Amino acid sequence: MARVYNFSAGPAVLPEAVLTEAAAEMLDYGGTGMGVMEMSHRSKAYQNILDTAEADLRSLMGIPENYKVLFLQGGASQQFAMVPMNLMKNKVADYIVTGVWAKKAWQEASMYGQANVVASSADRNFSYIPDCSDLPISENADYVYICENNTIYGTKFKSLPNTKGKDLVADVSSCFLSEPVDVSKYAMIYGGVQKNIGPAGVVIAIIREDLITEDVLPGTPTMLRYKTHADAGSLYNTPPAYGIYICGKVFKWLQQLGGLEAMQAVNEKKAAILYDFLDNSKLFQGTVEPASRSLMNVPFITGDKDMDAKFVKAAEAAGFVNLKGHRLVGGMRASIYNAMPIEGVSALVDFMAAFEKENR
Ligand SMILES: *Cc1c(COP(=O)(O)O)cnc(C)c1O
């Protein structure tokens, strides 16, 4: 078996220990004589998997009692509609547009009410996070929306925006569980798990209880109401059962590592190795303003398209895969999520240094 170093932005690398454990339980989970994929979601064994996953996530993130944890489907993209349908009570919301995913969320919300762009970094191809300390927040805004880590552009909010007392909603798909978080500062945190937690098909939404009501926009389907899923404990219909099971294993893996503080320390180390190299390289350079750099997604370029392509090809041949950048940024992107080991980043940097020597 030859595992590569997989720098995919998502679906992405998972902890090897989790995959090994899941493989061992594939045919017989805990003496049930069946695998988790084959199990009724109403069974005792599955209820235990779900309850344990939620409890472990709550303890990892320190989620306060007055927040619900929902395991949903439809990808992060479905939340672009669910958020306004459920939370836009005054039909007004303020969006901070820092990239593709924030823009999509804003466009979707515009179908349901007045969605204002109160800040944007489009002027410099989303290469930075705008100053959000004193924004023109709307008086009657139901919430302020951010995409906390911008997967494509490689930027991250280092401090949360001043929402002037309004509820904050954050898409954390690509930085979920990468560092400690004060959940009480948000009204809602959500993310697709396929970036940093588990297999595609699961969305985790953490929502303050008072926001989960029957007062939703007219025509909101049953399946798109948070209340439906909150009342049913994420078992209104068949949940993405196997995906949740893997998420649960990743939560345990994080606990064994020492929790989110320990994870953050590792992530900072990894990112520093790569950014330090980029800052000193004469061939490669990062594309993001240093103050806004993501710990998870690191875009970089050589400034020459042919050289970029040559590098991506050579890297792949050497076992460093999925380094091609998003077409909107070009160049390369190394996604160095939780499950990417430090050795993977060190080996990549060694490879880049050797490539630089040969190609300058
Ligand atoms: C990948 C991604 C999305 C889209 O996720 P889907 O699950 O494919 O809908 C949304 N937001 C962010 C920040 C992402 O990284």
The ligand as an SDF file (V2000), in Angstrom:
LIG
                    3D

 15 15  0  0  0  0  0  0  0  0999 V2000
  -16.2030   23.6310    0.0910 C   0  0  0  0  0  0  0  0  0  0  0  0
  -16.8530   24.7910    0.7040 C   0  0  0  0  0  0  0  0  0  0  0  0
  -18.2260   25.0530    0.5320 C   0  0  0  0  0  0  0  0  0  0  0  0
  -19.1160   24.1940   -0.3450 C   0  0  0  0  0  0  0  0  0  0  0  0
  -19.3030   22.9760    0.2380 O   0  0  0  0  0  0  0  0  0  0  0  0
  -20.3200   21.8910   -0.3520 P   0  0  0  0  0  0  0  0  0  0  0  0
  -20.4220   20.9240    0.7700 O   0  0  0  0  0  0  0  0  0  0  0  0
  -19.6970   21.3350   -1.5800 O   0  0  0  0  0  0  0  0  0  0  0  0
  -21.5990   22.5720   -0.6390 O   0  0  0  0  0  0  0  0  0  0  0  0
  -18.7690   26.1330    1.1940 C   0  0  0  0  0  0  0  0  0  0  0  0
  -18.0200   26.9300    1.9790 N   0  0  0  0  0  0  0  0  0  0  0  0
  -16.7040   26.7130    2.1500 C   0  0  0  0  0  0  0  0  0  0  0  0
  -15.9260   27.6250    3.0410 C   0  0  0  0  0  0  0  0  0  0  0  0
  -16.0770   25.6570    1.5280 C   0  0  0  0  0  0  0  0  0  0  0  0
  -14.7660   25.4410    1.7050 O   0  0  0  0  0  0  0  0  0  0  0  0
  1  2  1  0
  2  3  1  0
  2 14  2  0
  3  4  1  0
  3 10  2  0
  4  5  1  0
  5  6  1  0
  6  7  2  0
  6  8  1  0
  6  9  1  0
 10 11  1  0
 11 12  2  0
 12 13  1  0
 12 14  1  0
 14 15  1  0
M  END
$$$$
